[in-house]
């Protein structure tokens, strides 16, 4: 049985796409393996959001190509956003790859891999093994990401509900790599969730580039409810589903109906990842984000009023072109005021064919790095303080299985999406139970299961 190794870079959407590719390869008779040394096919599912992600993938492919010295029939391929962005250009790199497949053609990967593997192993004279490049658009590609291969005891799963983005933020390449917004039907998504629950999944996370703008071009509102809130209610009603999440939204998609859903739907987890990007109104306007710092502040207030225990995390860019000391100070002030439960801080990275890449006053790398480290320290101090305040409290945990760093312990997630580690010989993946927090370190909680 031929073997496949898939390495994924980037967001949860990429992780979900890799699951889809793995499921379809398994149907073709390929076996997924965790180690690249054991694979006949090596695939990198790539990210293009930042230059560093692309360079990591290219460097990794260079390392994988060395395995061809002893295994000349290896199939090497790029998938995903970088493949979409660069296309046939990737065939001109020093590493000769066999496959380049873009974001709308994941459902074709298994077919292409099967063909390439056959040609390489059969080595027929009349069968030239030419590289395959497919980065073309395809109608209804959003409905092709729906298959799963669940691991034993898997308690949570990602469900892709839409593809693409129409927002055109000046720093972002996603509209070019993922295409225009297009959504699946509610009935189709609900059926996928029902199937997952029947196989033991307790928690699903709905995925989209801007997930809370789901269906706005395809489906009408019903009363005051947007298509996304209609979807949340429909998925929430699936029997046996214990937890519901979604990511990543945009602040402009948070209307009153969505804010109210956090107060009405008990299985909608009390966590929102709400990208801020900057606390400077001047930069937010240049970024084409569609809101001001005050509107963002007001939204956070509404969410905390609707669900007082809600955790709010965010994304922030430092070093955007023209960012002054005053702009950066405004971001720091808003972070200190809103006290996020976590924040992912990114140094601005030029992306081709985006307006920001052509702007004047690009910020020196050393300034970006200094601001990145400074803001990260501020965020970490807030997060540490919040976690320490949880010591002695009772929290609900969904057990995900063995801890990655200590296989003798188990780990799970709180309703607010924090990681907790604990000793529990009586617990197993998929169990939901109360945990008493005994310690907090870094971004992790440690505790013991509450005695019945």
LUMLO-155915 format. One record per residue (C-alpha): residue number from 1; x, y, z. Coordinates in nm, 2 decimals, always signed. Each point is the difference from the previous one (the first is absolute). Layout:
BEGIN
   tifi       xx       yy       zz
    NUM        X        Y        Z
...
//
This chain:
BEGIN
   tifi       xx       yy       zz
      1    +0.00    +0.00    +0.00
      2    +0.16    +0.33    -0.10
      3    +0.05    +0.26    +0.27
      4    -0.06    +0.38    +0.03
      5    +0.14    +0.26    +0.24
      6    -0.18    +0.34    +0.01
      7    +0.14    +0.30    +0.18
      8    -0.22    +0.30    +0.06
      9    +0.09    +0.36    +0.04
     10    -0.23    +0.29    +0.11
     11    -0.35    +0.02    +0.11
     12    -0.28    -0.24    +0.10
     13    -0.14    +0.02    -0.35
     14    +0.32    -0.15    -0.13
     15    -0.02    -0.27    +0.27
     16    -0.35    -0.08    -0.12
     17    +0.11    -0.01    -0.36
     18    +0.28    -0.25    +0.09
     19    -0.26    -0.22    +0.17
     20    -0.20    +0.00    -0.32
     21    +0.30    -0.09    -0.21
     22    +0.09    -0.28    +0.25
     23    -0.35    -0.15    -0.01
     24    -0.01    -0.01    -0.38
     25    +0.35    -0.15    -0.02
     26    -0.11    -0.27    +0.24
     27    -0.30    -0.08    -0.22
     28    +0.26    -0.05    -0.29
     29    +0.19    -0.25    +0.21
     30    +0.28    +0.22    +0.14
     31    +0.10    -0.02    +0.37
     32    +0.07    +0.32    +0.19
     33    +0.33    -0.02    +0.20
     34    +0.13    +0.25    +0.27
     35    +0.36    -0.01    -0.12
     36    +0.14    +0.13    -0.33
     37    +0.26    -0.27    -0.01
     38    -0.27    -0.27    -0.03
     39    -0.19    +0.17    -0.28
     40    -0.02    -0.06    -0.38
     41    -0.18    +0.33    -0.05
     42    +0.09    +0.33    +0.18
     43    -0.25    +0.29    -0.01
     44    +0.04    +0.34    +0.16
     45    -0.33    +0.19    +0.05
     46    +0.13    +0.36    -0.01
     47    -0.09    +0.35    +0.14
     48    +0.06    +0.34    -0.17
     49    -0.12    +0.24    +0.27
     50    +0.36    +0.09    +0.09
     51    +0.33    -0.04    -0.19
     52    +0.14    -0.20    +0.28
     53    -0.26    -0.28    -0.05
     54    +0.09    -0.02    -0.36
     55    +0.37    -0.02    +0.07
     56    -0.05    -0.27    +0.26
     57    -0.19    -0.21    -0.26
     58    +0.26    +0.05    -0.27
     59    +0.28    -0.09    +0.25
     60    -0.18    -0.31    +0.11
     61    -0.05    -0.11    -0.35
     62    +0.37    +0.03    -0.06
     63    +0.07    -0.23    +0.30
     64    -0.26    -0.25    -0.12
     65    +0.15    -0.01    -0.35
     66    +0.32    -0.14    +0.15
     67    -0.19    -0.32    +0.06
     68    +0.00    -0.06    -0.38
     69    +0.37    -0.09    +0.02
     70    -0.11    -0.35    +0.12
     71    -0.36    +0.01    -0.11
     72    -0.01    +0.15    -0.35
     73    -0.38    -0.08    -0.05
     74    -0.11    +0.23    +0.28
     75    -0.30    +0.22    -0.09
     76    +0.04    +0.36    +0.13
     77    -0.27    +0.26    -0.01
     78    -0.11    +0.34    +0.11
     79    -0.37    +0.06    +0.09
     80    -0.20    +0.30    +0.12
     81    +0.05    +0.38    +0.02
     82    +0.37    +0.03    -0.11
     83    -0.07    -0.25    -0.28
     84    -0.30    +0.21    -0.11
     85    +0.20    +0.33    +0.02
     86    +0.32    -0.13    -0.18
     87    -0.14    -0.27    -0.22
     88    +0.24    -0.13    -0.27
     89    +0.27    +0.23    +0.14
     90    +0.06    -0.26    +0.26
     91    +0.12    -0.24    -0.27
     92    +0.30    +0.24    -0.06
     93    +0.14    -0.02    +0.35
     94    +0.31    -0.21    +0.07
     95    -0.22    -0.28    +0.13
     96    -0.18    -0.19    -0.28
     97    -0.35    -0.07    +0.12
     98    -0.26    -0.22    -0.17
     99    -0.32    +0.17    +0.11
    100    -0.13    +0.36    +0.06
    101    -0.37    +0.02    +0.10
    102    -0.19    +0.31    +0.10
    103    -0.27    +0.07    +0.25
    104    -0.30    -0.09    -0.22
    105    +0.13    -0.34    -0.11
    106    +0.07    -0.19    +0.33
    107    -0.26    -0.26    -0.12
    108    +0.22    -0.08    -0.30
    109    +0.32    -0.07    +0.20
    110    -0.07    -0.37    +0.06
    111    -0.06    -0.05    -0.37
    112    +0.32    +0.19    -0.10
    113    +0.21    -0.18    +0.27
    114    -0.13    -0.34    -0.11
    115    +0.10    +0.07    -0.36
    116    +0.34    +0.14    +0.08
    117    +0.08    -0.29    +0.24
    118    -0.10    -0.26    -0.27
    119    +0.21    +0.16    -0.26
    120    +0.31    +0.02    +0.22
    121    -0.02    -0.35    +0.13
    122    -0.10    -0.17    -0.32
    123    +0.27    +0.20    -0.19
    124    -0.15    -0.07    -0.34
    125    +0.19    +0.14    -0.29
    126    -0.31    +0.14    -0.17
    127    -0.13    +0.15    +0.33
    128    +0.18    +0.34    +0.06
    129    -0.04    +0.12    +0.35
    130    -0.04    +0.37    -0.06
    131    -0.08    +0.23    +0.29
    132    -0.36    +0.09    +0.06
    133    -0.10    +0.36    +0.08
    134    -0.37    +0.08    +0.07
    135    -0.08    +0.34    +0.15
    136    -0.32    +0.07    -0.21
    137    -0.33    +0.11    +0.15
    138    -0.28    -0.25    +0.04
    139    -0.37    +0.06    +0.06
    140    -0.14    -0.14    +0.33
    141    +0.35    -0.08    +0.13
    142    -0.13    +0.10    +0.35
    143    -0.21    -0.32    +0.00
    144    +0.29    -0.23    -0.06
    145    +0.15    +0.03    +0.35
    146    -0.24    -0.23    +0.19
    147    +0.18    -0.33    +0.07
    148    +0.17    -0.11    +0.32
    149    +0.23    -0.27    +0.12
    150    -0.04    +0.01    +0.37
    151    +0.27    -0.14    +0.24
    152    -0.09    -0.23    +0.28
    153    -0.15    +0.20    +0.28
    154    -0.01    +0.33    -0.20
    155    -0.24    +0.23    +0.19
    156    +0.01    +0.31    -0.22
    157    +0.00    +0.08    -0.37
    158    +0.01    +0.30    -0.24
    159    -0.28    +0.05    -0.24
    160    +0.06    +0.22    -0.31
    161    -0.31    +0.21    -0.07
    162    +0.13    +0.24    -0.27
    163    +0.30    +0.10    -0.20
    164    +0.14    +0.33    -0.12
    165    +0.00    +0.36    +0.11
    166    -0.13    +0.32    -0.15
    167    +0.13    +0.25    +0.25
    168    +0.33    +0.11    -0.17
    169    +0.19    +0.12    +0.31
    170    +0.31    +0.17    -0.13
    171    +0.24    -0.23    +0.17
    172    -0.16    -0.33    -0.09
    173    +0.06    -0.25    -0.28
    174    -0.29    -0.23    +0.09
    175    -0.25    +0.13    -0.26
    176    +0.25    -0.10    -0.27
    177    +0.09    -0.34    +0.15
    178    -0.35    -0.10    +0.10
    179    -0.22    +0.18    -0.25
    180    -0.34    +0.16    +0.06
    181    -0.24    -0.08    +0.28
    182    -0.22    -0.30    -0.07
    183    -0.19    -0.20    +0.26
    184    -0.15    -0.35    +0.04
    185    -0.36    -0.06    +0.09
    186    -0.12    -0.03    +0.36
    187    -0.14    -0.34    -0.07
    188    +0.33    -0.13    -0.13
    189    +0.19    +0.13    +0.29
    190    -0.25    -0.13    +0.26
    191    +0.02    -0.35    -0.16
    192    +0.38    +0.01    +0.03
    193    -0.03    +0.09    +0.37
    194    -0.25    -0.27    +0.06
    195    +0.23    -0.26    -0.15
    196    +0.29    +0.12    +0.21
    197    -0.21    -0.02    +0.32
    198    -0.11    -0.35    -0.09
    199    +0.38    -0.09    -0.01
    200    +0.06    +0.14    +0.35
    201    +0.09    +0.36    -0.07
    202    -0.11    +0.23    +0.29
    203    +0.12    +0.34    -0.14
    204    +0.01    +0.16    -0.34
    205    +0.16    +0.32    -0.11
    206    -0.15    +0.17    -0.31
    207    +0.26    +0.13    -0.23
    208    +0.01    +0.28    -0.25
    209    +0.23    +0.28    -0.11
    210    -0.25    +0.24    +0.14
    211    -0.23    -0.25    +0.16
    212    -0.27    +0.24    +0.13
    213    -0.07    +0.13    -0.36
    214    -0.11    -0.35    -0.09
    215    -0.28    -0.01    -0.26
    216    -0.04    +0.37    -0.05
    217    +0.00    -0.03    -0.38
    218    -0.19    -0.33    -0.03
    219    -0.27    -0.01    +0.28
    220    -0.25    +0.26    +0.13
    221    -0.03    +0.11    +0.36
    222    -0.30    -0.12    +0.19
    223    -0.14    +0.28    +0.20
    224    +0.29    +0.15    +0.19
    225    +0.21    -0.32    -0.04
    226    +0.29    -0.01    -0.24
    227    +0.08    -0.32    -0.19
    228    +0.29    -0.06    +0.24
    229    -0.22    +0.02    +0.31
    230    -0.25    -0.23    -0.17
    231    +0.29    -0.24    -0.05
    232    +0.11    +0.02    +0.36
    233    -0.35    -0.08    +0.12
    234    -0.04    -0.29    -0.24
    235    +0.34    -0.16    +0.10
    236    -0.06    +0.08    +0.37
    237    -0.32    -0.22    -0.02
    238    +0.18    -0.31    -0.12
    239    -0.06    -0.26    +0.27
    240    +0.31    -0.11    +0.18
    241    +0.21    +0.30    -0.09
    242    +0.14    +0.15    +0.32
    243    +0.21    +0.28    -0.12
    244    -0.01    +0.24    -0.29
    245    +0.27    +0.25    -0.11
    246    +0.09    +0.21    -0.30
    247    +0.30    +0.18    -0.15
    248    +0.11    +0.25    -0.13
    249    -0.26    +0.28    +0.00
    250    +0.03    +0.36    -0.10
    251    -0.12    +0.28    +0.23
    252    -0.23    +0.14    -0.27
    253    -0.19    -0.33    +0.00
    254    -0.11    +0.02    +0.36
    255    -0.35    +0.14    -0.01
    256    -0.24    -0.02    +0.30
    257    -0.14    -0.34    -0.11
    258    +0.35    -0.16    +0.03
    259    +0.08    +0.18    +0.33
    260    -0.33    -0.12    +0.13
    261    +0.07    -0.36    -0.11
    262    +0.27    -0.02    +0.28
    263    -0.27    +0.07    +0.25
    264    -0.26    -0.24    -0.15
    265    +0.20    -0.31    -0.10
    266    +0.16    -0.17    +0.30
    267    +0.21    -0.24    -0.21
    268    +0.16    +0.29    -0.20
    269    +0.32    +0.03    +0.19
    270    +0.09    +0.32    +0.18
    271    +0.30    +0.08    -0.22
    272    +0.04    +0.24    -0.29
    273    +0.31    +0.06    -0.21
    274    -0.05    +0.36    -0.11
    275    +0.29    +0.14    -0.21
    276    +0.08    +0.36    +0.09
    277    +0.31    +0.05    -0.22
    278    +0.06    +0.35    +0.13
    279    -0.12    +0.24    +0.27
    280    +0.07    +0.31    -0.23
    281    -0.30    +0.13    -0.19
    282    +0.23    +0.14    -0.26
    283    +0.15    -0.34    -0.07
    284    -0.33    -0.18    +0.02
    285    -0.13    +0.23    -0.27
    286    +0.31    -0.07    -0.21
    287    -0.04    -0.37    +0.05
    288    -0.36    +0.02    -0.12
    289    -0.12    -0.17    +0.31
    290    -0.34    +0.17    +0.01
    291    -0.01    +0.09    +0.37
    292    +0.16    +0.24    +0.25
    293    +0.17    -0.08    +0.33
    294    -0.31    +0.14    +0.17
    295    -0.23    -0.23    -0.20
    296    +0.22    -0.30    +0.09
    297    +0.00    +0.11    +0.36
    298    -0.38    +0.02    +0.00
    299    -0.03    -0.35    -0.15
    300    +0.22    -0.15    +0.27
    301    -0.22    +0.16    +0.26
    302    -0.32    -0.14    -0.16
    303    +0.15    -0.35    -0.02
    304    +0.10    +0.01    +0.37
    305    -0.34    +0.13    +0.10
    306    -0.17    -0.29    -0.20
    307    +0.24    -0.26    +0.15
    308    +0.18    +0.14    +0.30
    309    +0.25    -0.30    +0.02
    310    +0.09    +0.03    -0.37
    311    +0.37    -0.02    -0.10
    312    +0.11    +0.23    -0.29
    313    +0.32    -0.06    -0.19
    314    +0.13    +0.20    -0.29
    315    +0.25    +0.06    -0.28
    316    +0.22    +0.31    -0.02
    317    +0.24    +0.12    -0.26
    318    +0.30    +0.21    +0.10
    319    +0.22    +0.19    -0.25
    320    -0.27    +0.06    -0.26
    321    +0.13    +0.26    -0.26
    322    +0.01    +0.34    +0.15
    323    -0.07    -0.11    +0.36
    324    +0.12    +0.28    +0.22
    325    +0.09    -0.01    +0.37
    326    -0.34    +0.15    +0.07
    327    -0.18    -0.26    -0.21
    328    +0.18    -0.28    +0.19
    329    -0.07    +0.17    +0.33
    330    -0.38    +0.00    -0.09
    331    +0.02    -0.37    -0.06
    332    +0.18    -0.06    +0.34
    333    -0.26    +0.21    +0.18
    334    -0.29    -0.19    -0.14
    335    +0.16    -0.33    +0.08
    336    +0.05    +0.11    +0.36
    337    -0.36    +0.13    +0.02
    338    -0.17    -0.30    -0.15
    339    +0.22    -0.27    +0.17
    340    -0.02    -0.27    -0.26
    341    +0.01    -0.36    +0.11
    342    +0.27    -0.06    -0.26
    343    +0.14    +0.18    -0.31
    344    +0.20    -0.11    -0.30
    345    +0.24    +0.28    -0.09
    346    +0.14    +0.00    -0.35
    347    +0.26    +0.22    -0.16
    348    -0.13    +0.15    -0.33
    349    +0.12    -0.21    -0.30
    350    -0.02    +0.12    -0.36
    351    -0.23    -0.21    -0.21
    352    +0.01    +0.03    -0.38
    353    -0.29    +0.18    -0.18
    354    -0.12    +0.16    +0.32
    355    -0.03    +0.38    +0.04
    356    +0.20    +0.01    +0.32
    357    +0.30    -0.16    -0.17
    358    +0.03    +0.31    -0.23
    359    -0.05    +0.26    +0.28
    360    +0.28    +0.24    +0.09
    361    +0.14    +0.02    +0.35
    362    +0.06    -0.38    +0.04
    363    +0.11    -0.06    +0.36
    364    +0.36    -0.13    +0.07
    365    +0.01    -0.36    +0.11
    366    +0.17    +0.09    +0.33
    367    -0.28    +0.23    +0.09
    368    -0.26    -0.27    -0.09
    369    +0.19    -0.25    +0.22
    370    +0.03    +0.24    +0.29
    371    -0.38    +0.09    -0.01
    372    -0.08    -0.37    -0.04
    373    +0.19    -0.10    +0.32
    374    -0.12    +0.30    +0.20
    375    -0.37    -0.07    -0.08
    376    +0.04    -0.37    +0.05
    377    +0.14    +0.07    +0.35
    378    -0.30    +0.22    +0.08
    379    -0.24    -0.27    -0.12
    380    +0.18    -0.28    +0.19
    381    -0.02    +0.20    +0.32
    382    -0.37    +0.04    -0.03
    383    -0.05    -0.37    -0.10
    384    +0.21    -0.12    +0.30
    385    -0.20    +0.22    +0.24
    386    -0.33    -0.13    -0.14
    387    +0.11    -0.37    +0.02
    388    +0.13    +0.04    +0.36
    389    -0.34    +0.14    +0.10
    390    -0.15    -0.33    -0.10
    391    +0.20    -0.21    +0.25
    392    -0.25    -0.16    +0.24
    393    -0.29    +0.04    -0.23
    394    -0.21    -0.28    -0.17
    395    +0.00    -0.01    -0.38
    396    -0.16    -0.24    -0.25
    397    +0.25    -0.20    -0.21
    398    -0.04    -0.20    -0.32
    399    +0.27    -0.26    +0.01
    400    +0.20    -0.03    -0.33
    401    +0.24    -0.28    +0.10
    402    +0.36    -0.02    +0.10
    403    +0.20    +0.32    +0.06
    404    +0.24    +0.07    -0.28
    405    +0.28    +0.08    +0.24
    406    -0.07    -0.27    +0.25
    407    -0.16    -0.32    -0.11
    408    -0.06    -0.10    +0.36
    409    -0.25    +0.28    +0.04
    410    -0.31    +0.10    -0.19
    411    -0.10    +0.33    -0.15
    412    -0.32    +0.17    -0.09
    413    -0.16    +0.34    -0.08
    414    -0.22    +0.22    +0.21
    415    -0.31    +0.16    -0.13
    416    +0.20    +0.31    -0.05
    417    +0.25    -0.19    -0.22
    418    +0.29    -0.01    +0.25
    419    +0.22    -0.31    +0.03
    420    -0.01    -0.20    +0.33
    421    +0.22    -0.29    +0.10
    422    -0.09    -0.25    +0.27
    423    +0.06    -0.34    +0.14
    424    -0.31    -0.21    -0.04
    425    +0.02    -0.38    -0.03
    426    -0.38    -0.02    -0.02
    427    -0.04    +0.25    -0.28
    428    +0.03    -0.05    -0.37
    429    -0.03    +0.20    -0.32
    430    -0.35    +0.13    -0.06
    431    -0.09    +0.02    +0.37
    432    -0.13    +0.33    +0.13
    433    +0.04    +0.07    +0.37
    434    +0.07    +0.27    +0.26
    435    +0.37    +0.07    +0.09
    436    +0.14    +0.19    +0.30
    437    +0.28    +0.23    -0.11
    438    +0.31    -0.05    +0.22
    439    +0.26    +0.19    -0.20
    440    +0.05    +0.23    -0.30
    441    +0.32    +0.02    -0.19
    442    +0.06    +0.19    -0.33
    443    -0.32    -0.05    -0.20
    444    -0.09    -0.34    +0.16
    445    -0.22    -0.09    +0.30
    446    +0.07    -0.30    +0.22
    447    -0.25    -0.17    +0.23
    448    -0.18    -0.31    +0.12
    449    -0.34    -0.14    -0.08
    450    -0.26    +0.10    +0.25
    451    -0.10    -0.29    +0.22
    452    -0.36    -0.11    -0.06
//
